[in-house]
Amino acid sequence: MFQVFIVEDEKPILDLMKVIIGRNPYFTITGTFVSPLEALDHLPRLEPDVAFLDVEMPRMNGLELAQNISRLSERTKIVFTTAYKHYALEAFDVYALDYILKPVTPAAIERVAERLLKLHRPVVLNGHRDWTSAIKCFGGLDVRSPEGAPVRFPTRMTEELFAYFLCHPGKEQSKWQLADMLWPDMKEERVSHNLHNTIYRLKKLLKENGIGMDIQKSNEGYLLDTGHVLYDVLAFEKEYDALTGDPKDAEQAERLCALYKGPLLDGKPYLWKMPLEEAHFNKYTALVRYLLAEDLAKQKWLKAEQRLEAYVSLYPVHEEMNRTLMGLYAMRGDKEKIVRQFSVFEHTYRKVLGLEPPQELRDRVASWLG
């Protein structure tokens, strides 16, 4: 996953870029700025892998900003965004990774991701590939080859079976449990045949797409051997289990939050995922609460706002996080943001839950705006 830094002086365009880049499974947004000078101040702390820079900005344009970023952070790749084609040659004079003409599109962001993946892949330690970001389960299922090409599943059952294995890595699964999950109403002899064929298709697909995993036969069924491939759910579980003690490791907690892109297998109608989805949601929420308390204790108001904004973008009807976010806006006297945030919360609350927002929160918002 690549850490992203966005500098765009037009707020509506910045908001659009946050949505488009945030939806790409390879990117985590760690900082967004309308001021290039403010962006430079935060650069040493954020250390992004890639910076998306608007070319046309007052006081310091994107080309000047890129030169400063390159001087302060050699690791940060530059991507320029502009409405004017004539900047292209100048952009590449400052070693830009890419150059995007506005409006920014998902296809352009995907192109940037592919270029970054080529620069960073394969990561090999002691003869083994220790990390690949080609498989995502948080925020939806996304499976790609090591080259970044989407993997197409031959059947819906093949996809669901792989998703199930990804959520239970290295754990033996009874063939009858798997069969009952996929074909609950089918006769036993047909179920056994279907499961055998689906396992075969899945093993073939993993091999053909160069995904270093395998489905192994066990005494009672099958298990997923992840090999040396580390994907988001597996990495999250490993890191979370290691996150013990008090105080916790804030950097480790940050890495865990960066892995979490949204509900587990979001959009997939798998009944078996529901308890797992809730468990991961609870872990993520606990991590955000811990890091938020750290931010507030250290008076890192901007960081706290960004953390809360990221959370409510995933869970827009979470009352506690919305209330805390609007409270931070109120502390800064930013009534416009309070109005906008409550409007989004109110609309989504009605749409999702079919209810009016709690009166207590309405009263709190009224006091902030009064």
VEXDREN-2710 file (C-alpha; in Angstrom, 1 decimal):
% VEXDREN-2710
k/r/px/py/pz
1/MET/0.0/0.0/0.0
2/PHE/1.3/3.4/-0.9
3/GLN/1.0/6.5/1.3
4/VAL/-0.5/9.5/-0.6
5/PHE/-0.1/13.2/-0.1
6/ILE/-2.4/15.6/-2.1
7/VAL/-1.9/19.3/-2.7
8/GLU/-4.7/21.1/-4.6
9/ASP/-5.7/24.7/-4.0
10/GLU/-9.3/24.2/-5.3
11/LYS/-11.3/22.5/-2.5
12/PRO/-14.0/20.9/-4.8
13/ILE/-11.2/19.3/-6.9
14/LEU/-9.4/18.2/-3.7
15/ASP/-12.5/16.6/-2.4
16/LEU/-13.0/14.7/-5.7
17/MET/-9.4/13.5/-5.7
18/LYS/-9.8/12.2/-2.2
19/VAL/-12.7/10.1/-3.3
20/ILE/-11.1/8.8/-6.4
21/ILE/-7.7/8.1/-4.9
22/GLY/-9.2/6.7/-1.7
23/ARG/-11.2/4.1/-3.6
24/ASN/-8.0/2.7/-5.2
25/PRO/-6.9/-0.4/-3.2
26/TYR/-3.3/0.5/-3.5
27/PHE/-3.4/3.9/-1.9
28/THR/-3.9/5.3/1.6
29/ILE/-4.3/9.1/1.9
30/THR/-2.3/10.4/4.8
31/GLY/-2.4/14.2/4.1
32/THR/-4.5/16.6/2.0
33/PHE/-3.7/20.4/1.7
34/VAL/-4.9/23.4/-0.2
35/SER/-1.7/25.3/0.7
36/PRO/1.7/24.2/-0.7
37/LEU/3.5/25.9/2.2
38/GLU/1.4/23.9/4.7
39/ALA/2.1/20.8/2.8
40/LEU/5.9/21.3/3.0
41/ASP/5.6/21.8/6.8
42/HIS/3.9/18.4/7.2
43/LEU/6.1/16.5/4.7
44/PRO/8.8/15.3/7.2
45/ARG/6.1/13.9/9.5
46/LEU/4.1/12.2/6.8
47/GLU/6.9/11.0/4.4
48/PRO/4.5/10.0/1.6
49/ASP/5.4/7.5/-1.1
50/VAL/3.7/9.6/-3.7
51/ALA/2.6/13.3/-3.9
52/PHE/-0.2/14.4/-6.2
53/LEU/0.5/18.1/-6.9
54/ASP/-1.6/20.7/-8.7
55/VAL/0.7/22.7/-11.0
56/GLU/-1.2/26.0/-11.0
57/MET/-1.2/27.3/-7.4
58/PRO/-0.5/30.8/-5.9
59/ARG/2.6/31.7/-3.9
60/MET/4.3/28.4/-4.9
61/ASN/3.4/26.5/-8.0
62/GLY/3.5/22.7/-8.3
63/LEU/6.8/22.7/-10.1
64/GLU/8.5/24.7/-7.3
65/LEU/6.8/22.5/-4.7
66/ALA/8.0/19.4/-6.4
67/GLN/11.6/20.7/-6.3
68/ASN/11.3/21.3/-2.6
69/ILE/9.7/17.9/-1.9
70/SER/12.5/16.1/-3.9
71/ARG/15.1/18.0/-1.8
72/LEU/13.4/17.0/1.5
73/SER/12.3/13.5/0.7
74/GLU/14.1/11.4/-1.9
75/ARG/11.6/8.5/-1.6
76/THR/8.5/10.6/-2.5
77/LYS/7.5/10.2/-6.2
78/ILE/5.8/13.2/-7.9
79/VAL/2.5/13.1/-9.9
80/PHE/1.4/16.4/-11.4
81/THR/-2.3/17.3/-12.1
82/THR/-3.2/20.2/-14.4
83/ALA/-5.7/21.4/-16.9
84/TYR/-3.0/22.5/-19.3
85/LYS/-1.0/20.2/-21.6
86/HIS/1.9/22.6/-22.1
87/TYR/3.3/21.8/-18.6
88/ALA/4.1/18.2/-19.5
89/LEU/7.8/18.6/-20.5
90/GLU/8.6/20.9/-17.6
91/ALA/7.0/18.3/-15.2
92/PHE/9.3/15.6/-16.4
93/ASP/12.3/17.9/-16.0
94/VAL/11.7/17.5/-12.2
95/TYR/11.5/13.7/-12.5
96/ALA/7.7/13.3/-12.2
97/LEU/6.4/9.7/-12.1
98/ASP/3.3/10.7/-14.0
99/TYR/1.3/13.7/-15.4
100/ILE/-2.5/13.7/-15.2
101/LEU/-4.7/16.0/-17.1
102/LYS/-7.8/17.2/-15.2
103/PRO/-10.4/16.0/-14.5
104/VAL/-8.7/13.2/-12.6
105/THR/-10.2/9.8/-13.4
106/PRO/-10.0/6.4/-11.7
107/ALA/-8.2/5.1/-14.8
108/ALA/-5.4/7.7/-14.4
109/ILE/-5.0/6.8/-10.7
110/GLU/-4.9/3.1/-11.7
111/ARG/-2.1/3.9/-14.1
112/VAL/-0.1/5.6/-11.4
113/ALA/-0.6/2.6/-9.1
114/GLU/0.7/0.3/-11.8
115/ARG/3.8/2.4/-12.3
116/LEU/4.5/2.4/-8.6
117/LEU/3.9/-1.4/-8.4
118/LYS/6.5/-1.9/-11.1
119/LEU/9.0/0.2/-9.2
120/HIS/8.4/-1.7/-5.9
121/ARG/7.8/-5.3/-7.1
122/PRO/9.0/-7.8/-6.4
123/VAL/10.1/-7.2/-2.8
124/VAL/12.3/-10.1/-2.0
125/LEU/14.0/-10.9/1.4
126/ASN/16.0/-14.0/2.0
127/GLY/14.8/-15.4/-1.3
128/HIS/11.1/-15.0/-0.6
129/ARG/8.5/-12.5/-1.5
130/ASP/7.3/-11.2/1.9
131/TRP/4.6/-8.8/0.8
132/THR/2.2/-8.2/-2.0
133/SER/-0.6/-5.7/-2.1
134/ALA/-2.3/-7.6/-5.0
135/ILE/-5.1/-9.0/-2.8
136/LYS/-7.6/-6.8/-0.8
137/CYS/-10.5/-8.0/1.3
138/PHE/-11.2/-4.8/3.3
139/GLY/-13.5/-2.5/1.4
140/GLY/-14.4/-5.2/-1.1
141/LEU/-12.7/-8.2/-2.7
142/ASP/-10.0/-7.2/-5.1
143/VAL/-7.6/-9.9/-6.4
144/ARG/-4.8/-9.0/-8.9
145/SER/-1.8/-10.8/-10.4
146/PRO/1.7/-9.6/-9.3
147/GLU/1.6/-7.4/-12.4
148/GLY/-1.5/-5.7/-11.2
149/ALA/-4.0/-7.2/-13.7
150/PRO/-7.5/-8.0/-12.2
151/VAL/-8.1/-11.7/-11.7
152/ARG/-11.3/-13.0/-13.3
153/PHE/-13.0/-15.9/-11.4
154/PRO/-14.5/-18.6/-13.6
155/THR/-17.6/-19.0/-11.4
156/ARG/-19.2/-17.1/-8.5
157/MET/-18.6/-20.2/-6.2
158/THR/-14.9/-20.1/-7.0
159/GLU/-14.7/-16.5/-5.9
160/GLU/-16.6/-17.1/-2.7
161/LEU/-14.5/-20.1/-1.9
162/PHE/-11.3/-18.1/-2.3
163/ALA/-12.8/-15.3/-0.2
164/TYR/-13.6/-17.8/2.6
165/PHE/-10.1/-19.2/2.5
166/LEU/-8.6/-15.7/2.6
167/CYS/-10.6/-15.0/5.8
168/HIS/-9.5/-18.3/7.4
169/PRO/-5.8/-18.7/6.2
170/GLY/-3.9/-21.8/7.3
171/LYS/-7.0/-23.3/9.0
172/GLU/-8.3/-26.7/8.0
173/GLN/-11.8/-26.5/6.6
174/SER/-14.0/-29.6/6.5
175/LYS/-15.1/-30.4/3.0
176/TRP/-18.7/-30.9/4.3
177/GLN/-18.7/-27.5/5.9
178/LEU/-17.5/-25.9/2.7
179/ALA/-20.0/-27.8/0.7
180/ASP/-22.9/-26.8/3.0
181/MET/-21.8/-23.2/2.8
182/LEU/-21.8/-23.1/-1.0
183/TRP/-24.6/-25.5/-1.9
184/PRO/-26.8/-25.9/1.2
185/ASP/-29.8/-27.5/-0.6
186/MET/-27.9/-29.8/-3.0
187/LYS/-27.7/-33.6/-2.7
188/GLU/-24.6/-35.1/-1.1
189/GLU/-23.2/-36.8/-4.2
190/ARG/-23.5/-33.7/-6.4
191/VAL/-22.1/-31.5/-3.7
192/SER/-18.9/-33.5/-3.4
193/HIS/-18.5/-33.4/-7.2
194/ASN/-19.0/-29.6/-7.3
195/LEU/-16.6/-28.9/-4.5
196/HIS/-13.9/-31.0/-6.1
197/ASN/-14.3/-29.1/-9.4
198/THR/-14.4/-25.7/-7.6
199/ILE/-11.2/-26.5/-5.7
200/TYR/-9.5/-27.6/-9.0
201/ARG/-10.6/-24.4/-10.7
202/LEU/-9.3/-22.3/-7.8
203/LYS/-5.9/-24.0/-7.7
204/LYS/-5.6/-23.6/-11.5
205/LEU/-6.5/-19.9/-11.3
206/LEU/-3.9/-19.2/-8.5
207/LYS/-1.2/-20.9/-10.5
208/GLU/-2.0/-19.3/-13.9
209/ASN/-2.1/-15.8/-12.3
210/GLY/1.2/-16.2/-10.4
211/ILE/-0.4/-15.8/-7.0
212/GLY/2.0/-17.6/-4.6
213/MET/-0.7/-19.5/-2.7
214/ASP/-2.1/-23.0/-2.9
215/ILE/-5.1/-25.0/-1.7
216/GLN/-3.9/-28.1/0.1
217/LYS/-5.8/-31.3/0.9
218/SER/-5.9/-32.2/4.5
219/ASN/-7.3/-35.2/6.5
220/GLU/-10.8/-33.8/6.7
221/GLY/-10.9/-31.2/4.0
222/TYR/-8.7/-28.3/2.7
223/LEU/-6.7/-25.4/3.8
224/LEU/-5.2/-22.3/2.2
225/ASP/-1.4/-22.2/2.3
226/THR/-0.6/-18.5/1.9
227/GLY/3.1/-19.2/1.3
228/HIS/5.0/-15.9/1.6
229/VAL/2.2/-13.8/0.4
230/LEU/0.9/-11.2/2.9
231/TYR/-2.4/-9.5/2.2
232/ASP/-4.5/-7.0/4.1
233/VAL/-6.6/-9.3/6.3
234/LEU/-3.7/-11.6/7.1
235/ALA/-1.4/-8.6/7.8
236/PHE/-4.1/-7.0/10.0
237/GLU/-4.5/-10.1/12.1
238/LYS/-0.8/-10.7/12.5
239/GLU/-0.1/-7.0/13.5
240/TYR/-3.2/-6.8/15.8
241/ASP/-2.3/-9.9/17.7
242/ALA/1.2/-8.4/18.3
243/LEU/-0.3/-5.1/19.5
244/THR/-0.3/-5.7/23.2
245/GLY/0.6/-3.8/26.3
246/ASP/-0.2/-0.3/27.4
247/PRO/0.8/2.1/26.1
248/LYS/0.3/0.6/22.7
249/ASP/2.7/1.1/19.8
250/ALA/1.2/4.1/18.0
251/GLU/3.2/3.4/14.8
252/GLN/1.9/-0.2/14.7
253/ALA/-1.7/1.1/15.3
254/GLU/-1.3/3.5/12.4
255/ARG/-0.2/0.7/10.1
256/LEU/-3.2/-1.3/11.1
257/CYS/-5.6/1.6/10.4
258/ALA/-3.9/2.1/7.0
259/LEU/-4.6/-1.5/6.1
260/TYR/-8.3/-1.1/6.9
261/LYS/-10.1/0.2/3.8
262/GLY/-13.7/-0.5/4.8
263/PRO/-15.9/-3.4/5.8
264/LEU/-14.7/-6.9/5.2
265/LEU/-15.6/-8.1/1.7
266/ASP/-17.9/-5.0/1.3
267/GLY/-20.6/-5.6/-1.3
268/LYS/-20.4/-9.4/-1.1
269/PRO/-23.6/-11.1/0.0
270/TYR/-21.8/-13.9/2.0
271/LEU/-23.7/-14.7/5.2
272/TRP/-20.6/-16.3/6.8
273/LYS/-18.7/-13.1/6.7
274/MET/-21.0/-11.2/9.1
275/PRO/-19.4/-12.1/12.4
276/LEU/-15.9/-11.6/10.9
277/GLU/-16.9/-8.2/9.5
278/GLU/-18.2/-7.0/12.9
279/ALA/-15.1/-8.3/14.7
280/HIS/-12.8/-6.3/12.3
281/PHE/-15.0/-3.2/12.6
282/ASN/-14.7/-3.4/16.4
283/LYS/-10.9/-3.7/16.2
284/TYR/-10.6/-0.8/13.7
285/THR/-12.9/1.4/15.9
286/ALA/-10.8/0.6/19.0
287/LEU/-7.6/1.5/17.1
288/VAL/-9.1/4.8/15.9
289/ARG/-10.3/5.7/19.4
290/TYR/-6.8/5.0/20.8
291/LEU/-5.0/7.0/18.2
292/LEU/-7.5/9.8/18.5
293/ALA/-6.9/10.0/22.2
294/GLU/-3.2/10.3/21.5
295/ASP/-3.8/13.1/18.9
296/LEU/-6.0/15.1/21.3
297/ALA/-3.6/14.7/24.2
298/LYS/-0.8/16.1/22.0
299/GLN/-3.1/18.8/20.6
300/LYS/-2.6/17.5/17.1
301/TRP/-6.0/18.9/16.0
302/LEU/-5.4/18.6/12.2
303/LYS/-4.3/15.0/12.5
304/ALA/-7.4/14.3/14.7
305/GLU/-9.7/15.8/12.2
306/GLN/-8.2/13.9/9.3
307/ARG/-8.4/10.7/11.3
308/LEU/-12.1/11.3/12.0
309/GLU/-12.9/12.3/8.5
310/ALA/-11.4/9.1/7.2
311/TYR/-13.5/7.1/9.7
312/VAL/-16.8/8.8/8.9
313/SER/-16.1/8.4/5.2
314/LEU/-16.3/4.6/5.8
315/TYR/-19.0/4.7/8.5
316/PRO/-21.0/7.9/7.9
317/VAL/-23.8/7.2/10.5
318/HIS/-21.4/6.5/13.4
319/GLU/-22.8/9.0/15.9
320/GLU/-19.9/9.1/18.3
321/MET/-17.3/9.8/15.6
322/ASN/-19.5/12.4/13.8
323/ARG/-20.1/14.2/17.1
324/THR/-16.4/14.3/18.0
325/LEU/-15.5/15.5/14.5
326/MET/-18.0/18.4/14.6
327/GLY/-16.8/19.2/18.1
328/LEU/-13.3/19.7/16.7
329/TYR/-14.7/22.0/13.9
330/ALA/-16.6/23.9/16.7
331/MET/-13.4/24.3/18.7
332/ARG/-11.8/26.0/15.6
333/GLY/-14.9/28.1/15.0
334/ASP/-15.5/26.5/11.6
335/LYS/-19.3/26.7/11.4
336/GLU/-19.3/26.0/7.7
337/LYS/-17.8/22.6/8.2
338/ILE/-20.2/21.8/11.1
339/VAL/-23.2/22.6/8.8
340/ARG/-21.8/20.5/6.0
341/GLN/-20.9/17.5/8.2
342/PHE/-24.2/17.5/9.9
343/SER/-26.1/17.8/6.6
344/VAL/-24.2/14.7/5.3
345/PHE/-24.9/12.8/8.6
346/GLU/-28.6/13.7/8.6
347/HIS/-29.1/12.7/5.0
348/THR/-27.3/9.4/5.4
349/TYR/-28.9/8.6/8.7
350/ARG/-32.4/9.0/7.2
351/LYS/-31.4/7.0/4.1
352/VAL/-29.6/4.1/5.8
353/LEU/-31.6/3.8/9.1
354/GLY/-34.9/5.4/8.1
355/LEU/-34.7/7.5/11.3
356/GLU/-34.2/11.1/12.3
357/PRO/-30.8/12.0/13.9
358/PRO/-30.9/11.9/17.7
359/GLN/-32.3/15.0/19.3
360/GLU/-29.3/15.3/21.6
361/LEU/-27.0/15.6/18.7
362/ARG/-29.3/18.2/17.0
363/ASP/-29.2/20.2/20.2
364/ARG/-25.4/20.0/20.4
365/VAL/-25.1/21.2/16.8
366/ALA/-27.5/24.0/17.4
367/SER/-25.3/25.1/20.4
368/TRP/-22.2/25.1/18.3
369/LEU/-23.8/27.2/15.6
370/GLY/-25.5/29.6/18.0
END
